[in-house]
Amino acid sequence: MLNMSRKETEVIGAPCEYTKQDSSSFDAASLRILDQLSLIKGLVRDIHPASSLTRESRASGSNGDAHFIATHVLGQASTRGAVHTSLALNTDATHKSVSDQILQWPVFEQLLSSLQRFPYIDFHGTEAYSYLDDLLTQSEDLSSRSPSGPPWKSSALINIFTEKVDVEKLVEQFHQRVNIKNPILSRQLASQYCQKFHENGLLFNLETCLVLLMCALGAISMDYRSVIMSQSPGNIPSLAPDLASLRLGHSYLTAAEKRLGAAISTVNTLSIQCLCLAGIFHMYSIQPMHALRMFHAAGISLQNLASTRARPAGAPSQMYSSLFWTCYKSEREILAEIPINAPALREPGMPNVYPQPPQAASIASNEWAADEEDSWYFLLSEIALRRITDQVTEIVSKYIHAEIDLPGSQSVQQLIPIVAEFEQQAETFRENLPPAVKFPDVPEAASTEWKQYSRGRYYRLLELMHRPFLFNAIHDPGCSPVVRSLAEKGLQNALRYIQHSHICHRHHGTWLQLRNELKEASLLLAASKTTWLAMPRGWEAGIAKAQATFDHWSSEFPSCRTYSNVFRKLAESSMTRHGVDNPMTYG
């Protein structure tokens, strides 16, 4: 295993303790990603968002710009020229950059004023609203909103398969399609539970529950290779949902739920794994509020353990850390979009809660050993990119909200050097990814889900860091050429995210993909109504692809209809084309 210094192991926000073993078991790529993640983490930790401005201010004898960034953009005091921001995944800041918040920009307020608003109370106790009815839909019985119910619901009873060959096939699909991205369960342990299942049958215990959940996810998940093969240049695929697999998956889930109650009252690795897998299943079936309840329950158990620096008996370090991270990021991704309560898990405080290299003794000498190592690379690179994203989100959200509250109080010009630094970090991150997660640019297809998810997050990060310039350019046709150019870079990356996304691919992040596509398409549509922004080539095809995605999932996910309502309203609206001397008011 890797023998690393304390500084080298602090790659993702908390020091990790690695067992001192022979590092020859890892190739050069694994060592390089650790070095580069350490570099990226160091950049994010040590970057002073006002550093460029501070240097300029010292040269000019003024500290006004640095004070502006520290006070108005970061909301923190500057000490010795450095501004330190939290490295936590800030749910509150992240929420300010998601779909609902963008749709409340002044330009969208005007265009969407005739649409229904769905009110709710956020976790601060503040009244909020959304044009998307996810929360309402997920709080009701789906059958009450559609006479036929969801497509997987059938009046005919579907029996689950319990024969060994059937169970082994579904469990294998679970490992290949689901666990490989969130490795919370080792193959060895899964095999042991399956063997007990074959010997004892459908018992009412958590071991049986776990096997049933693996089968449910194996049935409902899709083979990524078939998704890639279905894509043909110039065509928009429209694969119908595999209803038989959907119904089979939900039948396994129903059987598992009858045994899931014990996971609520028990705090051990198995109970947390069951709750986490149940949450992942609900994400695959696009039921985010159902998933939130599962991740929250799992998080409470994990937080109890983290608070006492305990760990479930028999939990390997790699498994426990992967389980912690999966629950941590899954719950916060949902709450960032729909902030109805505080997350169960706080920022990691234990020294070894982040994913560590797979233990050599726990990896069998077979074809899956390399996949387990690659899965580790993917987790670490995802965490590192999330760190950069969180830093960018903090700056972007505070700038835009301050500008909305008091128009003209901020100077977008002062963000230019900061964004340049962030852009350089993101590029450095991408250049040094190992082969397992190194992705190509669109239109080339990403050959694995690891590469696909990393690419999507990367494009969204680039759009996010250029969003202040897009906000400024949309609302002010008199913006400077530099701001206009940076705004157009944001539009280019918004389009790239849509181009990179698959219409019919069912995965853990399908719901988040739908909301992200709505967000990126809305920015493109708003910009298209102006006369002073150059639209990226192919943006109309991107808009058509986003609409096709909403249409594809609308029968299974009723809220997609409200997504489409927003989408069509923006496309149909006629915005006054403002002259240079007549900026759109939003005060």
C-alpha positions in Angstrom: 0.0 0.0 0.0 1.1 3.6 -0.2 3.6 5.1 2.3 2.7 8.7 2.2 3.6 11.8 4.2 0.9 13.6 6.2 0.9 16.4 3.7 0.5 14.0 0.8 -2.4 12.3 2.4 -4.4 15.5 3.0 -5.6 15.4 -0.6 -9.3 15.9 0.0 -9.9 17.9 3.2 -9.0 15.5 5.9 -5.8 13.6 6.7 -5.9 9.9 5.7 -3.9 7.2 7.4 -2.7 4.5 5.0 -1.2 1.2 5.9 2.5 1.2 5.3 3.0 -1.5 2.7 4.7 -2.1 -0.7 3.6 0.7 -3.1 4.5 -1.5 -6.0 1.0 -2.9 -6.0 -0.1 0.4 -7.5 0.9 1.6 -10.9 2.3 5.0 -11.8 -1.2 6.3 -12.5 -2.4 5.7 -8.9 0.7 7.4 -7.5 0.2 10.3 -10.0 -3.4 10.9 -9.1 -2.5 11.1 -5.4 0.2 13.6 -6.2 -2.2 15.6 -8.3 -5.1 15.4 -5.9 -2.7 16.7 -3.3 -1.7 19.5 -5.6 -5.4 20.4 -6.4 -6.3 20.2 -2.8 -3.4 22.5 -1.9 -4.5 24.9 -4.6 -8.0 25.0 -3.3 -7.0 25.2 0.3 -4.3 27.9 -0.2 -5.8 29.9 -3.0 -6.6 33.4 -2.0 -9.5 34.4 -4.2 -8.3 38.0 -3.9 -4.7 37.2 -4.4 -4.4 38.6 -7.9 -6.3 41.7 -6.8 -4.2 41.9 -3.6 -1.0 42.0 -5.6 -2.4 44.6 -7.9 -3.7 46.6 -5.0 -0.3 46.6 -3.3 1.3 47.7 -6.5 -1.2 50.6 -6.8 -1.1 51.4 -3.1 -4.8 50.4 -2.6 -6.5 47.6 -0.8 -10.0 48.4 -1.9 -10.4 45.5 -4.3 -9.2 42.9 -1.9 -11.5 44.3 0.8 -14.4 44.1 -1.7 -13.8 40.4 -2.4 -13.3 39.5 1.3 -16.3 41.4 2.5 -18.8 41.2 -0.3 -18.0 38.1 -2.3 -16.7 35.8 0.4 -18.4 37.4 3.4 -15.2 36.9 5.4 -12.5 39.2 6.7 -9.1 39.2 5.0 -6.1 38.4 7.1 -2.5 39.2 6.0 -3.8 39.4 2.4 -5.3 35.9 2.5 -9.0 34.9 2.3 -9.7 31.4 3.6 -12.9 29.8 2.8 -14.6 26.7 4.1 -13.7 23.5 2.4 -17.0 21.8 3.5 -19.6 20.9 0.9 -21.6 23.9 1.7 -25.3 22.9 1.2 -26.6 26.4 1.7 -24.2 28.0 -0.8 -24.7 25.2 -3.3 -28.5 25.6 -3.1 -28.0 29.2 -4.3 -26.5 28.0 -7.6 -29.1 25.3 -8.5 -32.1 25.3 -10.9 -34.6 27.0 -8.7 -32.3 29.9 -7.8 -31.4 30.5 -11.4 -35.0 30.5 -12.5 -35.5 33.4 -10.0 -33.1 35.6 -11.8 -34.8 38.9 -12.8 -34.8 37.9 -16.5 -36.6 34.6 -15.7 -39.0 36.2 -13.2 -40.3 38.2 -16.1 -40.6 35.3 -18.5 -42.1 32.8 -16.1 -44.5 35.1 -14.2 -47.5 33.3 -15.6 -46.4 29.8 -14.4 -47.7 28.2 -11.2 -45.4 28.5 -8.2 -45.1 25.6 -5.6 -44.4 27.0 -2.1 -42.4 25.2 0.6 -40.6 26.0 3.8 -36.8 25.5 3.7 -34.6 24.3 6.5 -34.0 27.8 7.7 -37.8 28.2 8.2 -38.0 30.6 5.3 -40.8 30.6 2.8 -39.5 29.6 -0.6 -41.0 28.6 -3.9 -40.2 26.5 -7.0 -41.6 26.2 -10.5 -40.8 22.5 -10.3 -43.2 20.3 -8.3 -40.7 17.6 -7.3 -41.5 18.0 -3.6 -45.3 17.9 -4.1 -45.1 14.9 -6.5 -42.8 12.9 -4.2 -45.1 13.6 -1.2 -48.1 12.0 -2.9 -49.0 8.6 -4.1 -48.0 8.6 -7.7 -51.1 6.8 -8.7 -53.2 9.8 -7.5 -51.6 11.9 -10.2 -51.9 9.4 -13.0 -54.8 7.0 -13.5 -52.4 4.3 -14.7 -49.7 5.1 -12.1 -46.0 4.9 -12.9 -45.1 2.6 -15.8 -43.6 0.0 -13.6 -46.8 -0.4 -11.5 -48.8 -3.3 -12.5 -52.0 -4.9 -11.1 -50.5 -8.3 -11.9 -48.3 -9.8 -9.1 -44.7 -10.3 -10.3 -42.8 -13.0 -8.5 -39.2 -12.4 -7.7 -36.6 -14.9 -8.8 -34.9 -16.8 -6.0 -33.0 -19.5 -7.9 -29.3 -19.3 -7.6 -28.6 -18.7 -11.3 -31.1 -15.8 -11.4 -29.8 -14.2 -8.1 -26.2 -14.5 -9.2 -26.9 -12.8 -12.5 -28.7 -9.8 -10.9 -26.0 -9.5 -8.2 -23.3 -9.5 -10.9 -25.2 -6.7 -12.7 -25.3 -4.8 -9.5 -21.5 -5.0 -9.1 -20.9 -4.1 -12.7 -23.4 -1.2 -13.0 -23.9 0.2 -9.5 -21.4 -0.8 -6.9 -18.5 0.0 -9.2 -19.3 3.7 -8.9 -20.2 3.7 -5.1 -18.2 0.7 -3.8 -19.9 0.3 -0.5 -20.0 -3.5 -0.6 -17.1 -5.9 -1.3 -17.7 -8.8 -3.7 -16.4 -11.2 -1.1 -18.9 -10.1 1.5 -21.7 -10.0 -1.0 -20.9 -13.6 -2.0 -21.2 -14.7 1.6 -24.6 -13.1 2.0 -25.7 -14.7 -1.3 -24.5 -18.1 -0.1 -26.6 -17.8 3.1 -29.5 -16.7 1.0 -29.2 -19.8 -1.2 -29.0 -22.0 1.8 -31.7 -20.5 4.0 -34.1 -18.9 1.6 -36.1 -15.7 2.2 -35.5 -15.0 5.9 -36.6 -11.8 7.6 -33.2 -10.4 8.4 -30.9 -7.8 7.1 -28.7 -10.2 5.2 -31.6 -11.2 3.1 -32.6 -7.6 2.8 -29.2 -6.7 1.4 -29.4 -9.5 -1.2 -32.8 -8.4 -2.3 -31.6 -4.8 -2.7 -28.7 -5.9 -4.8 -31.1 -7.9 -7.0 -33.4 -4.9 -7.2 -30.6 -2.6 -8.3 -29.2 -5.2 -10.7 -32.6 -5.4 -12.4 -33.3 -1.7 -12.7 -29.8 -0.5 -13.7 -28.8 -0.2 -17.3 -25.7 -1.5 -19.1 -23.7 1.6 -20.1 -22.3 0.0 -23.1 -25.8 -0.5 -24.6 -26.5 3.2 -24.0 -23.3 4.1 -25.9 -24.2 1.8 -28.8 -27.7 3.3 -29.0 -26.2 6.7 -29.8 -25.9 7.3 -33.5 -24.5 10.6 -34.9 -27.3 13.0 -35.9 -30.1 11.0 -34.3 -31.8 11.5 -30.9 -32.4 8.0 -29.4 -35.7 7.3 -27.8 -35.4 3.9 -26.1 -38.6 2.9 -24.2 -38.1 1.9 -20.6 -37.6 -1.8 -20.0 -40.9 -2.3 -18.2 -40.2 -5.9 -17.3 -36.9 -5.0 -15.6 -38.5 -2.0 -13.9 -41.3 -4.2 -12.5 -38.9 -6.9 -11.5 -36.7 -4.4 -9.7 -39.6 -2.9 -7.8 -40.8 -6.3 -6.8 -37.4 -7.0 -5.2 -37.6 -3.7 -3.5 -41.0 -4.5 -2.1 -39.7 -7.7 -0.6 -36.6 -5.9 0.8 -38.7 -3.1 2.4 -40.5 -5.7 4.4 -37.1 -6.4 6.1 -35.7 -2.9 6.1 -37.3 -1.8 9.4 -34.5 -3.4 11.4 -32.0 -1.2 9.7 -33.6 1.9 11.4 -33.1 0.5 14.9 -29.7 -1.1 14.4 -26.4 0.7 14.0 -23.9 -1.5 12.2 -22.3 -1.8 8.7 -25.0 -4.0 7.4 -27.9 -1.8 8.4 -26.2 1.3 7.0 -25.5 -0.5 3.7 -29.2 -1.6 3.4 -30.4 2.0 3.9 -27.8 3.4 1.5 -28.7 0.8 -1.2 -32.4 1.6 -0.7 -31.6 5.3 -1.3 -29.6 4.5 -4.4 -32.5 2.4 -5.7 -34.9 5.3 -5.3 -32.5 7.6 -7.1 -32.4 5.1 -10.0 -36.2 5.1 -10.1 -36.2 9.0 -9.9 -37.8 9.3 -6.5 -35.4 11.8 -4.8 -37.5 12.4 -1.7 -37.8 8.7 -1.0 -34.1 8.5 -1.5 -33.5 11.4 0.9 -35.2 9.6 3.7 -33.0 6.6 3.3 -29.7 8.6 3.0 -30.7 10.7 6.0 -31.4 7.6 8.1 -28.1 6.1 7.1 -26.4 9.4 7.7 -27.7 9.6 11.3 -26.2 6.2 12.1 -22.9 7.2 10.5 -22.9 10.5 12.3 -23.4 8.7 15.6 -20.3 6.6 14.8 -18.3 9.6 13.6 -19.1 11.7 16.7 -17.7 8.9 18.9 -14.9 8.1 16.6 -16.3 4.6 16.4 -16.7 2.2 13.5 -19.0 -0.7 13.1 -17.5 -3.9 14.1 -15.7 -5.7 11.3 -16.0 -2.8 8.9 -12.9 -2.6 6.6 -11.4 0.9 6.3 -12.1 1.1 2.5 -15.7 0.0 2.8 -16.5 2.3 5.7 -14.9 5.3 4.1 -16.7 4.6 0.8 -20.0 4.2 2.7 -19.5 7.5 4.5 -18.7 9.4 1.3 -21.6 7.9 -0.6 -24.2 8.8 2.0 -22.6 12.2 2.6 -22.6 13.4 -1.0 -25.9 11.7 -1.9 -27.9 13.4 0.8 -26.4 16.8 0.2 -26.9 16.6 -3.6 -30.7 16.3 -3.0 -30.8 18.9 -0.2 -28.9 21.4 -2.4 -31.8 21.2 -4.9 -34.6 20.9 -2.4 -33.4 22.3 1.0 -36.1 21.1 3.3 -33.9 20.0 6.2 -30.3 20.0 7.4 -28.1 17.1 6.4 -27.5 14.3 8.9 -23.8 14.1 8.2 -21.4 16.9 9.1 -18.1 17.6 7.5 -15.9 14.5 8.1 -14.0 14.7 11.3 -12.4 11.3 11.4 -8.9 10.9 9.9 -9.8 8.0 7.8 -13.3 8.6 6.5 -12.2 9.3 3.0 -11.8 6.5 0.5 -8.5 4.7 0.9 -6.6 2.4 -1.5 -8.3 -1.0 -1.7 -6.6 -3.4 0.7 -4.5 -5.9 -1.2 -5.7 -8.8 0.9 -9.4 -8.0 0.2 -9.0 -7.9 -3.6 -9.1 -11.3 -5.2 -6.7 -12.0 -8.0 -9.3 -11.8 -10.8 -10.5 -9.6 -13.5 -12.3 -7.3 -11.1 -9.2 -6.3 -9.1 -8.4 -3.5 -11.6 -12.0 -2.3 -11.5 -11.8 -1.9 -7.7 -8.7 0.1 -8.0 -10.2 2.3 -10.7 -13.3 2.8 -8.6 -11.0 4.2 -5.9 -9.5 6.6 -8.4 -12.9 7.7 -9.5 -14.0 8.4 -5.9 -10.9 10.4 -5.1 -11.1 12.5 -8.3 -14.8 13.1 -7.7 -14.1 14.4 -4.2 -11.3 16.7 -5.4 -13.5 18.2 -8.2 -16.3 18.7 -5.7 -13.9 20.7 -3.5 -13.1 23.1 -6.3 -16.8 23.3 -7.2 -17.7 24.2 -3.7 -15.1 27.0 -3.6 -16.4 28.4 -6.9 -20.1 28.1 -5.8 -19.4 30.1 -2.7 -18.0 33.0 -4.7 -20.5 32.8 -7.6 -23.7 32.6 -5.4 -22.7 35.5 -3.1 -21.9 37.7 -6.1 -25.1 37.1 -7.9 -27.3 37.3 -4.8 -25.7 40.5 -3.7 -26.2 42.0 -7.2 -29.8 41.0 -7.2 -30.4 42.5 -3.8 -28.6 45.7 -4.6 -28.1 46.2 -8.3 -24.8 47.9 -9.2 -23.2 47.2 -5.8 -20.7 44.7 -7.2 -18.1 44.9 -9.9 -18.0 41.8 -12.1 -14.6 42.9 -13.4 -13.1 42.1 -10.1 -14.0 38.4 -10.5 -12.0 38.1 -13.7 -8.6 37.2 -12.1 -10.3 35.0 -9.6 -12.1 32.9 -12.2 -8.9 32.7 -14.2 -7.2 31.0 -11.2 -10.1 28.6 -10.8 -10.1 27.8 -14.5 -6.4 27.0 -14.3 -7.0 24.7 -11.4 -9.8 22.8 -13.3 -7.5 22.4 -16.3 -4.6 21.2 -14.2 -7.0 18.7 -12.5 -8.2 17.4 -15.9 -4.7 17.1 -17.4 -3.5 14.9 -14.5 -6.4 12.5 -14.2 -5.4 8.8 -14.5 -6.5 6.8 -17.6 -9.4 5.2 -15.8 -11.2 8.5 -15.4 -9.6 10.7 -18.1 -12.4 11.8 -20.4 -12.5 13.2 -24.0 -14.4 16.3 -25.1 -17.7 16.1 -26.8 -18.8 14.9 -29.3 -16.6 11.8 -28.6 -18.4 9.4 -26.3 -17.1 8.7 -22.9 -16.2 4.9 -22.9 -17.1 4.3 -19.2 -19.5 5.7 -16.6 -16.5 7.0 -14.6 -15.4 9.1 -17.5 -19.0 10.2 -18.3 -19.7 11.4 -14.8 -16.4 13.1 -14.4 -16.9 14.9 -17.7 -20.4 16.1 -16.8 -19.2 17.5 -13.4 -16.3 19.2 -15.2 -18.5 21.0 -17.8 -20.8 22.1 -15.0 -17.9 23.5 -13.1 -16.7 25.5 -16.1 -20.2 26.9 -16.7 -20.6 27.7 -13.0 -17.4 29.8 -12.7 -18.4 31.9 -15.8 -22.0 32.3 -14.5 -21.5 35.8 -12.9 -20.4 37.1 -16.3 -23.4 35.5 -18.0 -25.7 37.0 -15.4 -24.2 40.4 -16.0 -24.2 40.1 -19.8 -27.9 39.0 -20.0 -29.1 41.8 -17.8 -26.8 44.5 -19.2 -26.2 44.8 -22.9 -23.6 47.5 -22.2 -21.3 45.1 -20.5 -17.6 45.1 -21.5 -16.2 43.0 -24.3 -14.2 40.9 -21.8 -17.3 40.2 -19.7 -19.3 39.3 -22.9 -16.5 36.9 -24.0 -16.5 35.2 -20.6 -20.3 34.9 -20.6 -20.1 33.2 -24.0 -17.6 30.7 -22.5 -20.3 29.9 -19.9 -22.8 29.3 -22.7 -20.4 27.0 -24.5 -20.0 24.8 -21.5 -23.7 24.8 -20.7 -24.2 23.4 -24.2 -21.4 20.9 -23.8 -23.1 19.5 -20.7 -26.3 18.9 -22.6 -24.4 17.4 -25.5 -22.5 15.1 -23.2 -25.7 13.8 -21.4 -27.5 10.7 -22.5 -31.3 10.9 -23.0 -32.3 7.5 -21.9 -29.5 6.4 -19.4 -30.9 5.4 -16.0 -28.4 6.0 -13.3 -27.9 7.3 -9.7 -27.8 10.9 -10.9 -30.7 10.8 -13.5 -32.8 13.2 -11.4 -29.9 15.6 -11.0 -29.2 15.4 -14.7 -32.7 16.4 -15.5 -32.4 19.5 -13.2 -29.0 20.3 -14.6 -30.2 20.1 -18.2 -33.1 22.4 -17.4 -30.7 24.9 -15.8 -28.2 24.9 -18.7 -31.0 25.0 -21.3 -32.6 27.9 -19.5 -29.4 29.9 -19.6 -29.0 29.2 -23.3 -32.6 30.2 -24.0 -32.3 33.4 -22.0 -29.1 34.3 -23.8 -30.7 33.6 -27.2 -33.2 36.4 -26.7 -30.5 39.0 -26.6 -28.8 40.6 -29.6 -25.4 41.1 -28.0 -24.4 37.6 -27.1 -23.0 35.2 -29.7 -24.7 31.8 -29.2 -22.5 28.6 -29.5 -22.8 26.6 -32.6 -25.4 23.8 -32.3 -27.3 25.3 -29.4 -30.7 24.7 -31.0 -29.9 21.0 -31.3 -29.0 21.1 -27.6 -32.3 22.6 -26.7 -34.1 19.9 -28.7 -32.1 17.2 -27.0 -33.0 18.6 -23.5 -36.7 18.6 -24.4 -36.4 15.0 -25.7 -34.9 14.1 -22.4 -37.8 15.5 -20.4 -40.3 13.8 -22.8 -38.5 10.5 -22.3 -38.8 10.5 -18.5 -42.1 12.3 -18.1 -44.2 9.1 -17.9 -42.1 7.7 -15.1 -41.3 11.0 -13.4 -44.5 13.3 -13.4 -42.5 16.4 -12.3 -40.9 16.4 -15.7 -44.1 18.0 -17.0 -43.3 21.1 -14.9 -39.8 21.0 -16.2 -41.2 21.0 -19.7 -43.6 23.8 -18.8 -40.7 26.0 -17.8 -38.8 25.0 -20.9 -41.6 25.7 -23.3 -42.4 29.0 -21.6 -38.9 30.2 -22.1 -38.8 29.1 -25.7 -42.1 30.7 -26.5 -41.6 34.0 -24.6 -40.8 37.1 -26.5 -38.2 39.2 -24.7 -37.8 42.8 -25.7 -34.5 43.2 -27.5 -32.7 45.9 -25.5 -30.4 48.5 -26.9 -27.0 49.2 -25.5 -28.3 52.3 -23.8 -31.4 50.5 -22.4 -30.3 47.8 -20.0 -32.9 45.5 -18.5 -33.8 46.8 -15.1 -34.0 44.4 -12.1 -33.9 46.6 -9.1 
